[in-house]
Amino acid sequence: MTPLALFLHFMVYGFLCFGGGYMLIPFITADLVNGGFLSQSEFANLSSIAQITPGPIGLNTATYVGFLQSGVCGSLAASFGLVAPAFIMVITALKLLKRYEDTVWIKGFLAGMKPASLGFTCAALLIFAGMSLFTAPLPLADWLTGTWSAVGIRWQALPLIVLAGFLLKKTKLPFPAVLLICAAGGAFLLK
């Protein structure tokens, strides 16, 4: 892809990214993984690495895919394409929200965004579960229709999921420390 095509492609993601970077996970997997830009294992590795680097997962993905497609110019174009809509929408929203925040349309729009964002977060959870907990990506289309493919569970991953949840909820360990502890545990359990 050319840098301009990358900019426009990721600009679409930027307009769809209500509620944070995890809202992009279903779009990224449907478009970039299924579209052949990234393999499932590349995306799984990228997601893991993105968790320990600064910046949201969407921006890390844009930078990485842009670099794969067009080098440094592609990285810059994809990254700017992803964040440009946020700047436009935030500036526009701040101007309009003050003026129209009590209207039925704006209240309805914001109320409708919350369940949609939750739905995208749940889809991201299923995608991440398919990459880490199950032996193969979850066939969501089959799953939704009730026909299951043969997908096993990586039982060794369960203690790491519980450990991460416990450490995040019950300790004051910083997020990167929890990731490194679980990564070390994964080196032993998930060889």
Buried (B, 14 or more C-beta within 10 A) or exposed (E): BEBEBBBBBBBBBBEBBEBBBBBBBBBBBEBBBEEEBBEBEBBBBBBBEBBEEEEBBBBBBBBBBBBBBBEEBBBBBBBBBBBBBBEEBEEEEEEEEEEEEEEEEBEEEEEEEEEEBEEBBEBBEBBBBBBBBBEEBBBBEEBEEEEEEEBEEEEBBEEBEEBBEEBEEEEEEEEEEBBEBBEEBBEEBEE
